[in-house]
Amino acid sequence: MKNLKYVLIPIICMGLGSCNQQEKKKGESQMESRNDTQTGPFNLASLKVGQNINDILKSGGITTKDTVHCDDVTLIGNERLAFTSEKMLHFNGISLDGKNSKNTNKVLLHFGKVDQEIGPLANEKEDELGMYQLDIYTEKENKALFENLNQTFQKPVFTTIHESLESEVKDNEIIQTPNKFKQEVAIWKENGLIYYYCETQIDNKPDEYRCNLFVFKDKEWKDLLKGAGYPDLDKIS
């Protein structure tokens, strides 16, 4: 797990005559102070496993032409689309749009693609969402996401922090560096869905900071993440 970084979240004045322009400006100002990341109608938090991928893209005002390259892998029988568009990076009213000097925040939609000759390989269903994934590389947006998860789902069913020294491969040998490696894991369960959160920090390497949120239901996705080196997946019953 120490090498995870290489392996691979308007006030409408319905007024009558008393709703004047001054009151409108005051209301808008108050709203901005409450939430300066208020976003549009698309909401990742409302996505459900089994939704049609084309319906999801339509609701986000986006097409497959907007996808970006991503090295993350998915299961056999499934495909994925990755987006960095601000249109898609909304979660319960907050914007997760952002980037650091190395990476841009993105959402990945993993969906079924059945070979018509072979048939389903891993219980996938044609064009149905199996899991969505958030890759967040900016601390401000990650903090907003984590706070939102806690407010929405309350206490996680599991949470822990792993601390060790970072390891690197040099001359085909694994060596420890003086850099502190820290991971925070939290798991929520809500309406049959698993929300698996993992934040990774490495001292002296701010560009390696990342937060991942995986939202899924079926065991096959749990096995995929476990195989990729994410910890504590055995805590999901």
C-alpha positions as CSV (number, residue, x, y, z in Angstrom):
1,M,0.0,0.0,0.0
2,K,3.0,2.2,0.4
3,N,3.4,2.4,-3.3
4,L,-0.2,3.4,-4.0
5,K,0.8,6.6,-5.7
6,Y,2.2,4.5,-8.5
7,V,-0.7,2.2,-8.9
8,L,-2.9,3.6,-9.5
9,I,-15.8,13.1,-4.9
10,P,-30.0,31.6,-6.6
11,I,-32.1,32.6,-4.1
12,I,-35.2,33.2,-6.1
13,C,-37.1,36.3,-5.0
14,M,-40.7,35.2,-5.7
15,G,-41.7,38.6,-4.4
16,L,-44.6,40.7,-4.6
17,G,-44.2,44.5,-4.8
18,S,-42.1,44.5,-1.7
19,C,-39.2,42.5,-3.3
20,N,-37.1,45.4,-4.5
21,Q,-33.7,45.4,-6.1
22,Q,-31.9,46.1,-2.8
23,E,-33.4,43.1,-1.1
24,K,-32.5,40.9,-4.1
25,K,-28.8,42.0,-3.9
26,K,-28.8,41.4,-0.2
27,G,-30.2,37.9,-0.6
28,E,-27.6,37.0,-3.3
29,S,-24.8,38.3,-1.1
30,Q,-26.0,36.2,1.9
31,M,-26.1,33.1,-0.3
32,E,-22.6,33.6,-1.6
33,S,-21.3,33.9,1.9
34,R,-23.0,30.7,2.9
35,N,-21.7,28.6,0.0
36,D,-19.2,30.1,-2.5
37,T,-19.2,26.8,-4.4
38,Q,-22.9,26.6,-5.2
39,T,-23.3,24.7,-8.5
40,G,-25.9,23.7,-11.1
41,P,-28.4,20.9,-11.1
42,F,-26.2,17.9,-11.9
43,N,-25.3,16.0,-8.7
44,L,-22.9,13.1,-8.5
45,A,-24.3,12.2,-5.1
46,S,-27.6,11.4,-6.8
47,L,-26.2,8.8,-9.1
48,K,-27.4,5.2,-8.6
49,V,-25.7,2.0,-9.6
50,G,-27.6,0.6,-12.6
51,Q,-28.4,3.9,-14.2
52,N,-27.9,4.1,-18.0
53,I,-24.6,5.8,-18.8
54,N,-26.2,7.7,-21.7
55,D,-28.8,9.2,-19.4
56,I,-26.1,10.2,-16.9
57,L,-24.1,12.0,-19.6
58,K,-27.2,13.7,-20.9
59,S,-28.1,15.0,-17.4
60,G,-24.6,16.4,-17.1
61,G,-24.8,18.1,-20.5
62,I,-21.7,16.2,-21.7
63,T,-20.9,13.6,-24.3
64,T,-18.2,10.8,-24.8
65,K,-16.2,13.3,-26.9
66,D,-15.4,15.2,-23.6
67,T,-13.7,12.2,-22.0
68,V,-10.0,12.6,-21.0
69,H,-7.2,10.0,-21.0
70,C,-6.9,8.0,-17.8
71,D,-4.6,5.1,-16.9
72,D,-6.9,3.7,-14.2
73,V,-8.1,0.2,-15.0
74,T,-11.6,-1.3,-14.6
75,L,-13.0,-4.8,-14.6
76,I,-13.2,-7.2,-17.5
77,G,-16.6,-6.6,-19.2
78,N,-16.7,-3.0,-18.1
79,E,-15.5,0.3,-19.6
80,R,-15.0,3.7,-18.1
81,L,-15.2,7.3,-19.1
82,A,-13.2,10.0,-17.3
83,F,-14.1,13.7,-17.2
84,T,-12.4,16.8,-15.8
85,S,-15.3,19.1,-16.9
86,E,-16.7,21.3,-14.1
87,K,-20.1,20.3,-15.3
88,M,-19.6,16.8,-13.9
89,L,-17.8,17.7,-10.8
90,H,-20.7,18.6,-8.6
91,F,-21.4,16.8,-5.3
92,N,-24.4,17.8,-3.2
93,G,-24.1,21.5,-4.1
94,I,-20.3,21.8,-3.9
95,S,-17.9,22.1,-6.8
96,L,-15.0,19.7,-6.9
97,D,-13.4,21.3,-9.9
98,G,-9.7,22.0,-9.4
99,K,-6.1,21.0,-10.2
100,N,-2.6,21.2,-8.9
101,S,0.6,21.5,-10.8
102,K,0.5,17.9,-11.8
103,N,-3.1,16.6,-11.9
104,T,-6.6,17.7,-12.6
105,N,-9.6,16.6,-10.5
106,K,-11.8,14.1,-12.3
107,V,-14.7,11.7,-12.1
108,L,-14.7,8.3,-13.7
109,L,-17.8,6.4,-14.6
110,H,-17.4,2.6,-14.8
111,F,-20.2,1.0,-16.9
112,G,-21.0,-2.4,-18.4
113,K,-20.1,-3.2,-22.0
114,V,-21.3,-6.7,-23.0
115,D,-19.6,-8.6,-25.9
116,Q,-22.5,-9.8,-28.0
117,E,-20.7,-13.0,-28.9
118,I,-19.2,-13.9,-25.6
119,G,-21.9,-12.5,-23.3
120,P,-21.4,-11.0,-19.7
121,L,-18.0,-11.7,-18.1
122,A,-18.4,-10.2,-14.7
123,N,-22.1,-9.7,-14.1
124,E,-22.0,-6.5,-16.1
125,K,-25.1,-5.1,-17.9
126,E,-24.9,-3.2,-21.1
127,D,-24.4,0.6,-20.5
128,E,-25.3,0.4,-16.8
129,L,-23.3,2.2,-14.2
130,G,-21.4,-0.2,-12.0
131,M,-19.3,2.3,-10.0
132,Y,-18.2,5.9,-10.1
133,Q,-14.9,7.2,-8.9
134,L,-13.6,10.6,-7.8
135,D,-9.9,11.5,-8.0
136,I,-9.3,14.7,-6.1
137,Y,-5.8,16.3,-6.1
138,T,-6.6,19.6,-4.3
139,E,-6.9,19.9,-0.5
140,K,-9.7,22.6,-0.5
141,E,-12.0,20.4,-2.6
142,N,-11.1,17.3,-0.7
143,K,-12.0,19.0,2.6
144,A,-15.3,20.1,1.2
145,L,-16.1,16.6,0.0
146,F,-15.2,14.9,3.3
147,E,-17.2,17.4,5.3
148,N,-20.2,16.9,3.0
149,L,-20.0,13.1,3.3
150,N,-20.0,13.4,7.1
151,Q,-22.9,15.8,7.1
152,T,-24.9,13.7,4.6
153,F,-24.3,10.2,6.0
154,Q,-23.2,11.1,9.5
155,K,-20.7,8.8,11.2
156,P,-18.8,6.3,9.0
157,V,-19.2,2.6,9.7
158,F,-15.4,2.4,9.6
159,T,-12.5,4.9,9.8
160,T,-8.8,4.6,10.4
161,I,-5.4,6.3,9.7
162,H,-2.3,4.5,8.4
163,E,1.1,6.0,9.0
164,S,4.5,4.8,7.8
165,L,7.5,5.8,5.8
166,E,7.3,6.1,2.0
167,S,8.9,3.3,0.0
168,E,10.4,3.5,-3.4
169,V,11.9,1.1,-5.9
170,K,15.6,1.7,-6.7
171,D,17.8,-0.7,-8.6
172,N,15.0,-3.4,-8.3
173,E,15.0,-3.0,-4.5
174,I,12.4,-1.5,-2.2
175,I,13.9,1.1,0.0
176,Q,12.4,3.4,2.6
177,T,12.6,7.1,2.3
178,P,12.5,9.7,5.2
179,N,9.2,10.9,3.9
180,K,6.2,10.2,6.1
181,F,3.4,8.4,4.3
182,K,-0.2,8.9,5.7
183,Q,-3.5,7.5,4.6
184,E,-6.9,8.2,6.0
185,V,-9.7,5.7,5.2
186,A,-13.4,6.1,5.8
187,I,-16.3,4.0,4.8
188,W,-20.0,4.9,4.7
189,K,-23.0,2.7,3.7
190,E,-26.2,4.4,2.5
191,N,-29.2,3.0,0.6
192,G,-27.3,-0.2,-0.4
193,L,-24.3,1.7,-1.7
194,I,-20.7,1.7,-0.4
195,Y,-18.8,5.0,-0.2
196,Y,-15.1,4.2,0.2
197,Y,-12.9,7.2,0.8
198,C,-9.1,7.2,0.9
199,E,-6.9,10.2,1.3
200,T,-3.1,9.9,0.7
201,Q,-0.4,12.4,1.8
202,I,3.4,12.2,1.5
203,D,5.7,14.6,3.2
204,N,7.7,16.9,0.9
205,K,5.7,15.7,-2.1
206,P,2.6,18.0,-2.3
207,D,2.0,16.9,-6.0
208,E,1.5,13.4,-4.8
209,Y,-1.5,14.4,-2.6
210,R,-4.7,12.7,-3.7
211,C,-8.1,11.7,-2.4
212,N,-10.2,8.9,-3.9
213,L,-13.9,8.2,-3.4
214,F,-15.4,5.0,-4.9
215,V,-19.1,4.5,-4.9
216,F,-20.4,1.0,-5.7
217,K,-22.5,-1.9,-4.6
218,D,-21.3,-5.2,-5.9
219,K,-18.5,-7.3,-4.5
220,E,-16.6,-7.3,-7.8
221,W,-15.7,-3.7,-7.4
222,K,-14.6,-4.3,-3.8
223,D,-12.3,-7.0,-5.2
224,L,-11.0,-4.7,-7.9
225,L,-10.0,-2.0,-5.3
226,K,-8.4,-4.6,-3.1
227,G,-6.3,-5.9,-6.0
228,A,-5.2,-2.3,-6.7
229,G,-3.8,-2.1,-3.2
230,Y,-6.4,0.0,-1.3
231,P,-6.6,-0.9,2.4
232,D,-9.3,-2.0,4.8
233,L,-11.7,-3.3,2.1
234,D,-12.2,-6.4,4.3
235,K,-14.1,-4.0,6.7
236,I,-16.9,-4.0,4.1
237,S,-19.3,-6.8,5.0
